[in-house]
Amino acid sequence: MKRIPKPVFFIVAILILAFSFTAVFGVSYYVGDIKETAVKGISDIRWGTDIRGGVEATFQPADGYNAKDSELDAAKSIIETRMVSSGITDYELYADYNTDRIIVRYPWKNDEKEYNVEKAIEEISSTAKLTFRPGNSYENTAMGSDGNPVYSTPTGDTETVLLDGSYVKSAKAGVNQDTSNGSSAASNYAVYLEFNSEGAKKFADITEKYNGQVVSIWMDDIMLSAPTIQSVITGGNAQITGDFTAAEATDLANKIQAGALPFKLETDSFGSVSASLGENSLMAMAYAGIIAFILISLFMIIMYRLPGCVAVIALIGQMGITIAAISGYFPAFSSFTMTLPGIAGLILSIGMGVDANVITSERIIEEMRSGRTLDGALDRGTKSSLSAIIDGNMTIIIVAIILLLVFGPTNILSWIFGQSTTGTIYSFGYTLLVGVIANFIMGVGLSRVMLRSVAGYRVVRHKWLFGGVKDGK
């Protein structure tokens, strides 16, 4: 068995416990009376409408404008973009084409105390601003609810705005027939832009000046696309090409069209949504979870002794990673709305973590009973248990990915299940996937490192401490 330096156990254990502590409680400080958050924790998680309630609002085109269905879709798209970029994943969003209304429900902010509905609506209802800017530099990167990165906050020459949405007449998705590779045409999707007369002149000047350079397209502070100008365009019609799917091209076109809408959205009605679960129930679940974790820890330690202690540390780290991925602890991942199904996914992933450690510990015990030395039992036990753990966890990962794809923002089966399933089931898939990945990191990776490291200390080199019996049987 490959030896791992003995101090590694303490180094890894301390790092896991420190990380988990900061992931749960966060790190904050005060500048005068103002609280500054350096690292987000559980208190920064945005809870879903089923736990804390939320806001319901109906929007309509201002000044009695009769919007087309495509224009309502574009307006709906920008509302969705703002919610996703704000970490709101538990939402319901509908477009009523008969009455020109857009209905949205979403949870309160995590730090909301006054529960002011009008103030909460301002988070998503302000007028969208579409801009064209030179270059594609940005400050922040977050992970969108569809699994794709979201780039925000332009940097560099932030004062230069080449064009805004008022000059865009339309944006539509279509099929581009690319015949540049010979007679066989390869069909791919593109976004077709049409500018008004004044916009056509401005865009011609832009393409001449920035020919061969990147000109990025922004919605508020979110970068939608960063195409490279390939030629001077004088006719007022342009196309954005790339490796688009039909859904991606349509989504981009809707977002660009939203910035060029000939109408503004106004709030028709609004109100608050009561929680179906409530914060008292959340606290009861938290206490139940703590008690359950203590009981599981005692079971692991009593049954498997030293490997059980290592397993408990790994489980703490697994919970820390999952909470960090939800709260916005990592700068690359925005905060995630936590719902009751999301909590269920977290609990199920913890169960998978316990299962992985139990399988490994049992295999080690079997190897010791077969007469192997301690080092041999650790080596064979960890190797032979790996395939069973991977098989079980890969099944869960596949299920979680299917849930994310089916019930994500595209909600491709909404005609069967209804659009209201988007936030709730997506939340379950997200926490389940993150929890299983954390299990691979902690329960499969670092727990084995710690176990092999601590086995180097002579004082603990007794088979009984590793789940065996004193006579070695």
N, C-alpha and C positions, 0 to 999 in steps of 0.2 A: 504494500500500500504506500502510495506517495505521501511522504511526511509533510505536514503543514506546520510552520513555526508555532510554538505554544502560545506566544502573546497574541496571535491573530484572534483567538477566541474572545479575549477581553476587548480588543480594539473593535471588532465587528459588533459585539454585544453593546458596547457603549454607544457606538454610532447609531445602531438601530434604535435604542431607547431614547437617545437625544433627538433623533429625527422624528420619532413617533410622538414625543412630548410636544415638540414645536408644531407638528402637523395637527395635533388635537387642540392645543391651547393657543397656537399662534404666537407671534412676537409683535408687541406694540409698545409705544412710548408716547409721552406727552410733551408737546412743545407749548408751554403755557397751559391753557385750558383745552387745547386742540389735541385730540388723540390721533397719532400717526401709526398706521399699520405697516410694519416691515414685512411680516410673513402672515398670511391668512390662516385661520384655524376654523374649528367647527362653528364658532360664533359668526363667521363671515359667510356661511352657507346660505344660499337662498332656498327657503323651503317652499314646497309646492302648494297649490291651492287646497289640496286635500288636508294639509296639516295646518296652514296659517290663513287660508282664505286668500282673496285677491281682488282683482278689479275686472269689471266687465264694461266694455265700451262699444258703442256703435258709431262708425264714421260714415260720412257721406260727402260727395263733392260739394264744394262751397258755391254759393250764388245760383243754386238750382241747375247746375250744369248736368246735362244728360250724358253720362259716361258710357262709353262702349265697354263690352265685356273684356276686351283686351286691355283697356285702360284700367279697369278695376283689378284685373290680374296683376298689372304692373304696380298699382298702389298697394295691393296685398303683399307683393313681393318685397317692397321696401320696408313695410312694417315687420315682416318676418326677418329681414336682414338685421334690423335694429334689435329685435329681441334676441336673435342668436348671438350677435356680437356683444350683447349685454349679459350673456350667460343664462338667458331665460329659455329653458328647454321644455318646461311644463306649460304648454299654452294650447289654446284652441283658437283657430283662425278660419273664418269662413267669408266667402263673398256671395252676397245675395244679388244676383243679376237682375231680378225682377224689380227690386226696389232701389237699386244702386246703393247698397249698404255693405259695409265691411264690419263684421262682428268679431271681436277679439276678447279672450279671457286669459289672464296671466296673473301670477302670484305677486304679493307685496315684495318690496325690497327687504333684504335681510335685516337692515337697520331701521326699518320703518317703525315709528312709534306713534305718530299722530293719525295714521291711516287716512290721509287726505287723498280722496279719489282723484280730484282735479290735478293735484300735483303729481300723482303717480302716472296719469295719462300723458303728461308732458314728456315722459321718458321715451315714448315711441311716436307721438303725434306731431312733432314739429316738422316743418316743411323740409323735404329732402333737397339737397343741393348737389348737383352733378357737376364735376369739374374735370378738365383735361389739363394735366401738368407735365412738365418736362422730367424725364428720368423716372425711376421707380424705387427710390429709396424710401424706407419706412423705419419706424422706431420700434413698434411692438408686433409680436407674432403670437396669435392664440389659435387654439384648435376649435373649429366650428363644430356644431352638433352633427354635421354630415361626415365628419372625419377629415375634412380638408382644412388646410391652414387659412387663417384670416389675418391679413396684413393691415395694420392700422397706423395712424398718425404719420403723415408725410414728413420727411426731413429733407435737408438740402436746401434748394431754392424754394422755400415755402411761400414766398410772396408772389411768385409768378403763376398766374392762372391763364392758360392759353385760350380756354374756351369754357363756357358753362352750358348747362342743360337747356337754356332758353333758345339756343341756336340749333338744337337737334329736333328735326321734324318727326322722325320715327326711328325705331329700332326693331328689327324683326329677325327671327332665326330662319335659316333656310339651308338648302343643300348646295354645296359648291362642287362643281364638276372640274376636278383638277386634271388637266390633260398634259401637264408639263413633262410627264414621264413617258410620253409616246402615245400610241393610238389607244391603248387601254385606259379608260377613264376611271379614276379612283374617286368614289363619292365620299365626301366628308361634310361635316356641318360647319356653318359659319354664321356670323352675326352681321347683318346688313344695316348700315347707318345711312340715313338721309338727312341732310342739313337744309335749312331754309336758305333763301337767297343770300342774306347777309352772312349766315354761317358758312355757306359754301366758299365765299371769298376769304373769310378768315381761315378756314381749314386748308385752303390751297396755300396760303402764306405759311401756315404751320408746317405742312408737309414739305414745302420747299426748304424751309429753314432747318428742319429736324430730319431730313431724309437720311435714312440709315441709323437713326437714333430711336430710343424708346420714348414714347409718350404714354403715360399711364392715365387710367380713367378712375376717378374716385367718386364714391357716394358718401357725402359728409367726410368723415375721416377714415373710411374703409376703402381699400384699393380693390376695385372690381376686376381690372384687367391691365396688362402692361404690354401692349403690342409694339412691335418695331415698325416704323414707317419704312416701307419698301419702295415707294415711288411718289412722285408729286401727283396729287389728286386735285383736279380742277373742276370736276363736274358736280360736286356736292354729294356724291354717293361713294361710300367707302365700305369695306368689309373687313371684319376681324376674323382671321383664320387661325387654326390651331388644331390640336388633337381633341376636339369637342365631341361629346356624345350629343344626341338630340336634346336630352334633358338639360345638359350644361349650357348648350347654345341658347335654348329657350329661357333658362334662368337668367343668363347674362343679359339677353335682350330685354327681358322684363324689368330688370334693375336699371338699365340705361334708360328705358322708356319711362320709368317712374320719375327719373330726374328731369324728364322733358314733358311731364304731364301738363296739359293746358288747364288744369284746375288744382285747387288746394283742397285738402281734406279738412272738414270741420267736424267737431264732435256733436252727434245728434242726441245721444243719451249716454248716461254712464251710471254706474252703481258699484257696490261692493258685493263680493261673493263670499258666502259663509263657508268656513272650513267643515268638511265632512268628518274629520278626525279630531282636530283641535290640538293645541299645544300641551294641554294636560295629559292627553293620551301619549304625546311624543315623549314627555318626561317619564311616564310609566314604562314606555318601551325602552328608554335609555337605562332606567334602573334594572329592568328585566334583562337587558343585554349585558350589563355589568355583572349581575349575579350569575348569568349563564356562563360568561367567560371565566369567572372565578371557579365555578364547578368543573368546567372543561379542563381548566389548568390543573386543578387538584387531581382529576382523573388521570391526566397525562403524566403527571409527576409520580403518582402512586403506582400506576401500572408500568411505566417505562423508565422511572428514575431519572438518570442523567439525560438520556435522549428526550425525555418528557420536558425537562427544564429548557433544553435547547429549543424544543418545539414551541413552547410558550413564548420565548423571545421572538421566534420567527413569526408566530401568529400576531404578536404585537406589531411587528414591522409590517406585516401584510395589511393590518387595519390602518396603520399610519399611511401607507402608500395610497390606499383606496380613499381615505379621507382627504389626503393632499390633492388627489386628482379631481375631487369634487369641489373643494373649497377655493381653488385657484392658487394653491401653495406654489405650484410650478409656474413660472412666468410664461412658458410655452403653452399652457392650458388655461383657458378661461374658466371661471367658476361655473358650476353645474347646478341646475335646480334639482333638489332632492325631494322625491315624492315617496309615498308609502310603498309602491312597487320597487322603487330604488332601494329602499331599506331592505326589502325582501331579497333583492339581488345581492346586497352586501352580506346578509346573513348566510345565504346559500354559498357564496364564495368562501366565507370563513369555514363553513362545513367542509368544502373541498380541501381547504388547507389542513384541517384536522385529519381528514381522510389520508392525505398524502403523508403526513407524519406518522400516522398509525401504521400504514403499509410498510414504510421504511423501518420502523421500530420492530414490527413483527418479523420482517425478513432477517433483521440482525439477530433476533432471538433464535430463529430457526437455524441460522448458520452456526451459532454457538452451541446449540443442542446437538448439531451434527458432528461436533468435535473440533471445529476450527478454533484457531487462536482468536484473541480479541481483534487484532489488526485484520486478520483474514475475514472475520465475521463482518467487521465494518465495511471492508472493501467489497465483499460479495453481496452483502445485504443492501448496500446503497445502489449497487449496479443492477441487481436483479429486480429491485422495486421500481426502477426508473421507467421501464416500459409500461407497467400497469398504471403508474401515475400519469404518464403522458397520454395514454389511451383515454383515461377518464376525463382529463382536463381538456383535451382536444375536442371531445364531443361537446363539452360545455361551451368552448370557444366558438365552435361552428354555430351552435344554437344562438349564442349572444350576437354574433355577426349578422345572422339572418334577421333577428329582431331589430337590430340597428338599421339594416337596409330596408326592411319592409315598413317599419314604423318610424323611420326618420322623417326629416322635413319633406321629402318627396312623397311619403306615405302611399306607395304604389298600390296597396290593396285597400285604400280608403273606401272604395266602392263596395267592398264586402263588409269591413269591420267598422267603418265610420271614421271621420277625421279626428274625433275626440280621443282616439287611442294613441295618437302621435306622441304626446308628451309622456303619458303614463307608462306605456309598454317600452318606449324608447329608453326611459329612465331605468327600468329594470334591466334591459340589455346592456346599458352602459356600465352600471355598477357591477353587474355580473362579469363582464369582460375585463374590466380593470381589476377586479378582485382575483380572478383566475390568473391574470398576468402577474399580479403581485405575489400570488402563491408560487409561481415558477421562480420568481426572484428570491423570495424568502424561504419557502418551504422546500424547494428543490435545490436551490443554489446555496444561499448563505447558511442555511441550517446544517448542510453537510460539511461546509467549510468549518463551521464552529465545532461540529461533532468530532471531526478528524483532528482538529487542533487541540481540543481539550483532552483527547485520548493520549496526547503526548506526555501528560503529567503523570508521574509514577503513582502519586497518591490516589488517583482515581482509576487506575488500571486494574479494576476488579470486575469480573463478568456480572456480578450481582448489580453493580451500579448501571450496567447497560441493559438490564432487563433479564439477565440470566439468573442462575442459582449459584450458591456458593461452591457446590461441588463440581461446577462446570457443565452439568447435564442440561 
